[in-house]
Amino acid sequence: MNHLKNTSMLMCLLFVAAMAGLAARGITIPVGTEVTIYLIDSVNADTDRLGTTYRASLDEAVVVDGQPVIPRHVDVLTKLTTFKDSKGRSFLTLALSTVTVDGIAINVTSSGMQTSSGSRGGIKIPSGTRSTFRLASPVQL
């Protein structure tokens, strides 16, 4: 019982320390900042639905005033935000959803990556695809 209590206390302290480290940065990443990712998961418009999330990784450090503020290879989630099947063509849009910094998932809004196909359905974006988004609202670190 004592071991469980100590483990719980340790977990709480680690969480508080992570939050304090994140809050202590006091950095704002401005609107328009480029965020370049590569997809870990593939996208398949034939089976995926609106709101589906896809794992990705930051491909380049996020830089503010010439200084890297988020390192490469942190975890990123993208989300399928638009899917339209119209007049024999399909369109979909992916946008950034979260970026994980110091173990904390931070919600972000961004421009979308749009792609289309010349026929109904059939849009596939393979894993490893690299894409650059622009932040649509500032991000506080």
Salt bridges, closest charged atoms under 4 A:
GLU34 OE2 - ARG134 NH2 2.76
ASP41 OD1 - ARG55 NH2 2.79
ASP46 OD2 - LYS124 NZ 3.10
ASP59 OD1 - ARG72 NH2 3.77
ASP59 OD2 - ARG130 NE 2.44
GLU60 OE2 - ARG130 NH2 2.15
ASP85 OD1 - ARG120 NH1 3.25
ASP102 OD2 - ARG25 NH2 2.98
